[in-house]
């Protein structure tokens, strides 16, 4: 039985109007209304009914009426009462389980191990420090902070983010150029709306790449043009074959290939933006986690007048926070505001909590601990793959929270993903991040949200899924220099 003190039946509708010419007394009508509400399921088993004094005040009757009704229902077994505790519903209608229909597909097996990319280590979320930050700002927020929020974000967080991005990512940012948003997708939608208002109708995206970025761009009214990625990152010269005047690029760590845009291509991409009077939208995807050297600085610092910068805490803290940022060129700030009149910033207290979390050094400490943990976990994953999947080739290991596992051309990655899911292992197929099915067989293995002890049994399931019976190798077409 539920014992939550918040499970209160304050809002239950009780119809105590006389229906028999007024022959039944008020406490009998109240008992009948409560009994009906319990039988109908409107008052669930374990729900606490209001204290007799409060309900009497609500119904504008004497307290004796309520205590008499409660006493009657306690005697009938509908309610239960204990000294020092609320009176609660003790009865529930019988709800037999429905019989399975013939032909219904069997339920999906539960996922025991998650090797899909996209999540940080949720076990390591800094609950105590985040709670301290929330508690601090809740107690110190002035009354103006509790009013209507600034659509661009609270000035305190914008200042803190600008300082953090200058210090840690080499960005050219100030409070006036930073907008607080709900994450990278939200920031991209806002950016694409502003570009559309400025007459830019075509956007280039990386191939392979994150599908939600393509969806965000099309939802804002832009036409999307995939451009291939190779070992040096986005093939900038291929942009000239598209009508695009803007491009989304993961310069510091491309998803899902893990490549870093080479210095020569960074410079060439900035020149391209100037030549076409366009813009680069830099997705700073999980760039804080680099293991071979210090994280590569953002492109935005090379030309802040041509480069938007998008980032969030989804891959560092948790996507549940819904906190991100957008650094825009100064000339685009008016268009950004005008094109997103109904855009809202995340809750102000959450914004202030993030500012406190960063200002007190807790965010930097969390990232340092995360880099040590993820480097060790990545090394364990690679060793385990070498031992159990020797015909696979690992790539994209220098940064981020995922790696690529390239497989022999005979491998059927779709069938492997299905077989693994049936055994309780979640995987991602590299083909899922291509606009067209054209990649060589590879899996994208995330190690952010799996524990070290789960990696060996997870790879054992992967090995068995790769060995599952297959009919014939899939028919594939290959693009030049596809990863």
N, C-alpha and C positions, 0 to 999 in steps of 0.2 A: 504494500500500500504506500502510495506517495505521501511523504511527510513534509514536503517543502512548505515553508511558511509563506511563500509567495503564491501558493495555489489557492487563492481566496475567491469565493463565489460572490463578490460584491455586485457584479453586474447582471446576475441572473434575474430574468423577468418573472415576477410572481404576480399572477392574476388572482387577487383575493376579492374581486367584486362578487356580490351575492348573485347566485344563479337560480335560487329556489324561492324567490319572494322574500328573502331575508330571514328564513327560518333557521339557517345554520349560523352558529355563533362564530365570531371573528377568528378565534384561535383554531376552530375546526377548519374554517376556510383556508387559513394560513398553512395548517398541516397538510391539507389536501393539495395546495399549490406546490409546496415543497416536495411532497411525495410524487406528484406528477413530473416535476422537473428532474427528480432522481431517476424515475422509471424511463423517461424519455432520453436520458443520457446528457441532458443539459448541465446537470450537476454530476460530475464524474466521481467515481470512487476515489477517496482520498482527499477530495476538495474540502476546504474549510468553509463552513457557513459563517455568516457575520456574527459577531458577539450580540447577545440579546439586546443590550442597551443600544448598540448602533442600529440594529435592524428596527427596533421599536421607534427610534427617532426618524428613520427613513420612511417608515409606514405611518408615522404619526398616530401611534397607538400606545397603550401601556406596555411596560416591559413584561407584565404578567402574561399577556397574550402570547408573546414570543416564547417565553419559558414553558408555557403549557404546550405549545405546538412542538417545541423541541423535545419535551419530555415524552409526548405521545410517539414521536418518530423514533426516539431511542428505544422505547419499549417494543416497537414493531421491528426493530433491527435495521431501520434505514439510516440512523445516525449512531455515532458512538461518541462518548465523552469521557475524558480523563482529567483529573485534577491538574491544574497548571498548564493545560494544553487546550487548543481550539477544539470545538465540536466539529467533527468531520463526517463526511458521507461514508457509510460502511457497506453499502450495497451497490451492486452493479448488475445491469441486465445481462442475461446469458447471451453470449456472442459466439456461437459455434463457428469454427473455421470453415470457410467455403471449400467444397470439394474441387480438386483440380479438374479443369475441363479436358475432355478428350482432345488430343492433338496439340495441347499447349506446349511450347518448347520448354525444356528444363531450365531451371534457374541457373544463372551464371555462377560459376564457382567463385568464392571469395578470393581477392588478391592477397597473397601472403607476402610477396616481395615486389617492390616497386622500383624498376630501373628506367622508368620514363623520365625524360628531362623536364625541367620547368620549375622545380621546387628547391628551396634551400633546406637545411636541416631544421625541421620544425621542432624536433626534440630540444634543440639548443636555443630556442627562442628565449631571450633574456627576460623572463616573466617578472622577476623581482624588480629589476631596474626599470623596466617599462612601467610597471605599476607605481614605482616611486616617482617617475616622471609625470604620470597622469595625476597622482595625488598632489604633487607639488604645484602643477599649473591649475588644478581645480581650486586649490586653496589660495593661490596668489593672483588669479585672473581678476582684472578690474571689470567693472560692470560694462564698459564699452566692448570688452572682448566677448561678452555674452549676447551682443546684439546681432544684427544682420551681418554676415561675413562679407569681406571684400572678395569679389569674384576672382581676383588675381591671387588671393591667398593672404594670410596674415603677414604684416610687415616684419614681425620678429622672425618667423620661419624663412621668409624670403631673404632677409639679411644673413641669417645663419647659413642657408644653403649656398648663397653666393660666396661667402667666405670659405665654406667647405670645398666647393668646386674649384675655386682658385687654388686652394692649398693642396688638395689631393689629386685633382684631375687636370690641372693646368688650364682651366677654362678662363675665358675673359668674361666674367660675370659680375653683375652688381644687382642690388635689390630691385632696381627698376626693370631689369631685363628678365627677371625670374618670375614665372607663374607657377603656383602650386596646383597640381591636378591629381586625378585619381590613379595615375599610372601611365606607362608608356603608350598604351592603346588610346587612352583618353587624350594624352598630349598630342598624339599623331592626328587624331580626328580634328582637334582644334587647329592644328597647323594646316591640315589639308583644306579645311574650310576657308582659312585666311588666304591660302594660295589660290583657291578657286575664285575668291572674291577679287583677287588681283589679276585674274585672267589666265592663270596657269591651269591647264586642263589635263595634263599628262604627267604621270609620275613613274619613275623607274624603281624597281625593287630587286633585291638580290635573288638569284636562283641557284641553289635552293634557299629558302628563307622561311621565316615564321608566317604562317598563313593568316594569322589575325591581323598582321600589318597590311596585307593586301586587302582584307575585308574592311579594315578601317578606312583605307583610302577610297575604296569604291563606295562605301557608305557616305562619304563626304562629296561624292560626285566626280571623282577623278578617274581617268582611264589608267590602268596599270600595265606596265611593260616589264616582264622579267628580263634581267640581264645576268649572264653567267658569272660564277665565282670560280677562281682557280686557286693555286697555292699562294698567290700574292694578293688574294682578296678580289674585290669587284673588278671586272675587266672594263676599265674606264673607257677605253677606246670604243667599246661596243655601244656606249651611250649615243654616239653620233648617228647610229642607225635607227634611233627612236625619235619621236617628236617630244620626248620628255624635257621639261625645263626644271625638274626637281627629282631628287633621288634619295631613297632611304638606304642608309649603309651602316653596318656594324663595323666600324673601323678598328676598334680596339680588340674585339673578339666577335667574329661573325658567327651567327647561329644558322645552321647547325654544324658547319664544317670546322669551326674553331680557328680559322685562319685570321691573321692580322694584316690589315691593309698596309702594303709596303710603303716606305717613305716616298718613293718615286710616284706611286699611284695616288698617295694623299695630295701631293703637290699638283699632279695632273688633274685630280678631281676638283680642286679649288679653282684651277684655271678654267676648267670646263664650265663651272658655275658662272664665272665672270663672263665667259664668251657668249653664253646663251642667255645672260641676264636672268639666271635662275638661282636655285638654292640647294644646299645639301642638308638633309635631315639625319642627324647622327643619333643612332640608337646605342646608348652606352651600356649595352647588355652585359651584365655580370662581369664587367671589366675589373672590378676590385679584386677578383680572385685570379691572380697570376702567380705561377710557381717557379718560373725559370729566371725572372728578373722583376724589377718594379713594374707596376702596371703602366701600360703605354698611355701617354697623355691624349686628351681628346683633340680631335681635329678643330673643334670650334675655336680654340685659341689661335689657330692659324689665320682665320678670317671670320671674326664674329659678325661681320656685315652680310655674310653669305651662308652661314651655317647655323641651323637650329640644333639644340642639344636636348635630348630626352633621357630621363633617368627615373629610377624609382627604388624603393626599398623592398620590392617584391622578391628579389633574388638574394637579398642580404639579410632581411629580417623576416618578413612574411607577407604574402599577397593579401592576407586578411586585413592588413592595416589600410590598404587602398590609398597610399601616399606616394606621389611622384612629383616631378618638376619638369618644367619646360623653360629653356633659356632661348630667347628669340632675338634676332637682329633688331636694333633700335628702330630702323625704318619700318619694320613690320609690326611693331607694337600696336599702332592704331588699327590696322587691318585685323590683327588678332583679336582685339577687344570687340570690334564692330561685327566680326563674323561669328562670335560666340556669346551673343547677348544673354542667352539663357544658361550658359555653362556655370556650374556651381563648384566651389572649392570644397575639399573634404572638411569634416567637422573641425571647428576652430580649436577645441581642446586637444584633439589629436594632433593638429599642426603644432600647437605649443608644446605638446609632449615630445614630439620629434625634435623640435628646436632644443629643448632641455636635454634630451638624450644625446644630441650631438655636442652641445656646448660643454657638457660635463665630461666629455671624452669617452663616454660609454660606447658610442658607435665605433670609434676607432679601435677600442679594445675588443669589441665584438668581431670586427673584421680581422684583426690580427689572430685571434683565437680560431676563427673560421678558416683562415688560410692554412694554419698548421693542421687542423683537423682534416680539411679536404685534401691537402697534399698527401697526407698519410693514407687516406681512404682511396684516393686515386691510385697510389702505388700498389695498394693491396688488390684493387680491382684489376690492374694490369697484370700483376703476377698470377692471379687466379685465372685470368683469360689465357695467358701463355701456357699454363699447365693444362687447362681443360678444353680450350678451343685453339689448338696449335695452328690450324689452317686459317685462322683469322688474322687480320692486320689492323693494329690499333693506330689511330691518328687523332689529331686535335687535342693533345694531352697537356699543352702548355698552360692553359688557363680555363676558367669557367667551372661548371659543375656537371659536365658531360663529356663523353668521348665518342668517337666513331669507331665502329667495329666493321671493317671491310671484310666481306666474305667471298668465297670462290664464286665464279660466274654461274655455277650450277645451282647455287642456293636460291630458294624461293622464300624471300623475306616475309611476304604476306602470310604464307602458310606457317612459317616459323612463329610469327607474332600470334597467330590464332592458336597454335599448339601450346605456346607458352602460357597464354591467357587461360586455356583449359586446365593447365597445371597450377595456376595461381601466381603466375609471373607476368607483370606488365612490362611490355617493351614498346619501342617506337621504331617504325620503319623510315629510313631516310627518304624513301619515295613519297612519304606523306608530306614532305616539305618542298616538293617540286610542283610547279604549276602543271607539268606534264610528266607522266611516268617515263623517266629517261635516265635515272641514276643507276650506276653499278650497284649490285646488292650490298647493302650496308645497314647496320642498326645503329640507332642513336641511344647510347646507354647513359642515363643520368645517375649520378651517385650522390646527389645532394641530400636526398631524404631517405636514405637507406642506411642502417647501422652497419658498422664494420663486421659484426658477427653474422649478419644476414647475407653478406656478399658471397661466401663460399657456397651455401646451399642454393642461392639464386643462380649462380653460374652453372651449378650442376643441372638445374632445371633448364637453363638455356642450352646446355650441351645436349640434353635429351630432346629438346624441341628441334634442334638442328638435325637430329638423327631421325626425326619422325618420318614415316613413309611419305614420299612425294611422287606424284605421277610423272611429271616431266618438268624440266626447267622452264621458267617463264620466258616469254618472248620479250626482249628488251631492245630499245633503240638507244643509241649513245650519242650524246652531244660532244663536240670537240672540247677537250679539257674539262669535262665534268668531273667533280671531285669523287 
